[in-house]
């Protein structure tokens, strides 16, 4: 039930989807005063969402929450890489890996696996589709890691996770972390607060390894966008994460409304 809700509500947690739906409604009702007002309002919102730095301003607190990890912090015992990286359908159709915009997660996992050859690597990614089920992302990622030189006996694949809640629960079962072990969690910087909260709630203490940054700093907020509607993507990602944080906390699936690094230290 939660998976169904997360996918359906998740579609509505994307501003561009909401604007498009209401805009279509306004056009359908164009002959009425309500339709004309709605259409004008939604076009205005589309311009604001796409041309302003609102999305950047919402992304920055998420991406700045957990500091980047450095090699001086020591070797990990294991690495968890979250999916959302590969388009499995296109990969299967074209017989080649079709990477998505978050491919930095997999590249970071591969780099760490090479730096720390004794560490196990868990790739958590099943089939996230709600209506038309397909292949598991983990199978494609596992093959890529093996071809890139990671020993197969160091790779653990979670083929069943469909969202971050299931990522956390299944990764804990597969990793079976022992007391005192250090596990890194690799995911996009904007997704890290929500992911950390869910992993803590699952009883899997992990250290944040944020990757795939979309912002450089607060000075970005004052820069003029290069594309007139190019910023709507940032707003979509930021809104999805903020709504997800609130939803996970409301349903009791996360350890906090906005997990912070200090919480990790306290739990460890």
C-alpha positions in Angstrom: 0.0 0.0 0.0 2.8 2.4 0.9 4.6 1.7 -2.4 1.4 2.5 -4.3 0.9 5.7 -2.4 4.6 6.7 -2.7 4.4 6.3 -6.5 1.0 8.0 -7.0 1.6 10.9 -4.6 5.1 11.1 -6.0 3.7 12.1 -9.4 1.9 15.0 -7.8 5.0 16.0 -5.9 6.5 17.2 -9.2 5.6 20.9 -9.9 5.8 20.5 -13.6 3.2 17.7 -13.5 0.9 19.8 -11.4 1.2 22.9 -13.6 0.6 20.8 -16.7 -2.5 19.2 -15.3 -4.1 22.4 -14.2 -3.1 24.1 -17.4 -4.8 21.4 -19.4 -7.9 21.9 -17.2 -7.8 25.6 -17.8 -7.6 25.2 -21.6 -10.5 22.7 -21.5 -12.5 25.4 -19.7 -11.2 28.3 -21.7 -14.6 29.6 -22.6 -15.4 30.2 -19.0 -13.9 33.0 -16.8 -12.4 30.3 -14.5 -10.6 28.7 -17.5 -9.0 31.9 -18.7 -7.8 32.9 -15.3 -6.5 29.4 -14.6 -4.6 29.3 -17.9 -3.0 32.6 -17.3 -2.1 31.7 -13.7 -0.5 28.4 -14.7 1.5 29.9 -17.5 2.8 32.5 -15.1 3.7 29.7 -12.6 5.5 27.8 -15.4 7.6 30.8 -16.2 8.4 31.4 -12.5 9.3 27.8 -11.9 11.4 27.6 -15.1 13.2 30.9 -15.1 13.8 31.5 -11.3 16.3 30.0 -9.0 13.6 28.7 -6.6 14.6 25.1 -7.3 18.2 25.9 -6.5 17.3 27.6 -3.3 15.3 24.5 -2.2 18.1 22.1 -3.3 20.9 23.8 -1.4 19.8 22.9 2.2 19.5 19.3 1.0 22.8 19.1 -0.7 24.6 21.0 2.1 23.3 18.8 4.9 25.9 16.1 4.8 29.6 16.9 4.1 31.6 15.2 1.4 33.7 12.3 2.7 37.4 12.2 2.3 39.9 9.3 2.0 41.5 10.3 5.3 38.4 9.1 7.1 39.6 5.5 6.6 38.6 2.4 4.7 35.0 1.2 4.9 34.0 -2.4 5.3 31.2 -2.0 2.8 29.5 0.3 0.3 25.8 0.6 -0.4 24.9 2.2 -3.8 21.3 3.2 -4.3 19.7 2.6 -7.7 17.8 5.1 -9.9 20.8 5.1 -12.3 20.0 2.9 -15.2 17.1 2.8 -17.7 16.6 -0.9 -17.8 14.1 -0.9 -20.6 16.4 1.0 -23.0 19.4 -1.1 -21.8 17.6 -4.3 -22.7 16.2 -3.0 -26.0 19.6 -1.6 -27.2 21.8 -4.3 -25.6 23.8 -1.5 -24.1 23.7 0.3 -20.7 21.5 3.4 -20.8 22.7 5.5 -17.9 20.5 8.2 -16.4 21.5 11.6 -14.9 22.4 10.0 -11.6 25.1 7.7 -13.0 27.6 9.4 -10.6 26.4 7.1 -7.9 27.6 4.0 -9.8 30.8 5.6 -10.8 31.6 6.6 -7.2 30.8 3.1 -6.1 33.1 1.6 -8.7 35.9 4.1 -7.7 35.6 3.2 -4.0 35.5 -0.5 -4.8 38.9 -0.1 -6.5 40.3 2.0 -3.7 39.2 -0.5 -1.1 39.3 -3.9 -2.7 38.4 -5.6 0.6 35.1 -3.8 0.9 31.8 -5.4 -0.1 29.6 -3.5 -2.4 25.8 -3.7 -2.2 23.8 -2.4 -5.2 20.2 -1.8 -4.2 17.8 -1.4 -7.1 14.9 -3.4 -8.3 12.1 -2.5 -10.7 10.4 0.7 -9.6 7.6 0.6 -12.2 4.1 0.6 -10.7 2.1 -0.5 -13.8 4.4 -2.2 -16.2 6.9 -4.4 -14.3 10.3 -5.1 -15.9 13.8 -6.3 -15.2 15.7 -5.4 -12.1 18.2 -2.5 -12.3 20.6 -4.5 -10.0 21.2 -7.1 -12.7 22.4 -4.5 -15.2 24.5 -2.7 -12.6 26.0 -5.9 -11.3 27.2 -6.9 -14.8 28.8 -3.5 -15.3 30.7 -3.7 -12.0 32.0 -7.2 -12.8 33.1 -6.1 -16.3 34.8 -3.1 -14.6 37.0 -5.4 -12.5 35.1 -5.8 -9.2 35.2 -9.4 -8.1 31.8 -11.1 -8.3 32.1 -12.4 -4.7 32.4 -8.8 -3.4 29.2 -7.8 -5.2 25.8 -8.2 -3.5 22.7 -7.4 -5.5 19.3 -6.3 -4.2 16.9 -7.0 -7.0 13.6 -6.4 -5.2 13.8 -2.8 -3.8 11.3 -0.4 -5.4 11.8 2.7 -3.3 14.2 4.0 -0.7 12.3 2.5 2.2 12.8 -1.0 0.7 16.4 0.0 -0.2 17.2 0.4 3.5 15.5 -2.7 4.8 16.8 -5.0 2.1 20.3 -3.6 2.1 20.5 -4.3 5.9 19.5 -7.9 5.4 21.9 -8.5 2.6 24.9 -6.6 4.1 24.3 -8.1 7.6 26.5 -5.4 9.1 28.5 -6.5 12.2 29.0 -4.3 15.2 31.9 -1.8 14.5 31.7 -2.2 10.8 31.7 1.0 8.7 29.4 1.2 5.7 29.2 4.0 3.2 25.9 5.0 1.6 26.2 6.5 -1.9 23.3 8.4 -3.3 22.6 11.9 -4.8 23.4 14.7 -2.4 19.8 16.0 -2.6 18.5 12.5 -1.8 20.9 11.9 1.1 18.9 13.4 4.0 15.9 11.3 3.2 18.0 8.2 2.6 19.9 8.5 5.8 16.7 8.9 7.8 15.2 5.7 6.3 18.5 3.8 6.8 18.6 4.9 10.5 15.0 3.9 11.0 15.8 0.5 9.5 18.6 0.1 12.1 21.4 0.2 9.5 24.0 2.9 10.6 25.7 4.2 7.5 28.1 7.1 6.7 26.9 9.5 4.0 28.8 9.7 0.7 26.9 12.3 -1.2 27.5 12.5 -4.9 25.8 14.0 -8.0 25.6 17.6 -6.8 23.4 20.0 -8.7 24.5 23.2 -7.0 27.8 24.9 -6.2 26.8 27.1 -3.4 24.4 29.8 -2.3 25.8 32.2 -4.8 24.0 30.1 -7.5 20.7 31.6 -6.2 21.7 35.0 -7.5 23.0 33.9 -11.0 20.9 34.5 -14.0 19.7 31.1 -15.5 21.1 30.3 -18.9 17.9 28.6 -20.1 14.5 30.3 -19.9 12.8 27.2 -18.6 15.9 25.2 -17.5 15.4 25.6 -13.8 12.1 23.6 -13.6 14.1 20.4 -13.4 15.8 21.6 -10.2 12.4 22.5 -8.7 11.0 19.1 -9.6 13.9 17.3 -7.8 13.8 19.6 -4.8 10.0 19.4 -4.3 10.0 15.6 -4.6 12.7 15.3 -1.9 11.0 17.8 0.5 7.6 16.1 0.1 9.3 12.7 0.5 11.0 13.8 3.8 7.7 15.0 5.2 5.8 11.9 4.0 8.3 9.4 5.4 8.4 11.2 8.8 4.6 11.5 8.9 4.2 7.7 8.3 6.8 6.9 10.9 9.3 5.5 8.3 12.1 8.0 8.9 14.1 8.7 12.0 13.5 12.5 11.8 11.8 15.1 9.7 15.2 16.4 8.5 18.0 14.0 9.5 21.4 15.7 10.2 25.0 14.4 10.6 24.8 15.0 14.4 22.1 12.3 14.6 24.5 9.8 13.0 27.2 10.5 15.6 24.7 10.1 18.4 23.4 6.8 17.1 26.9 5.4 16.5 
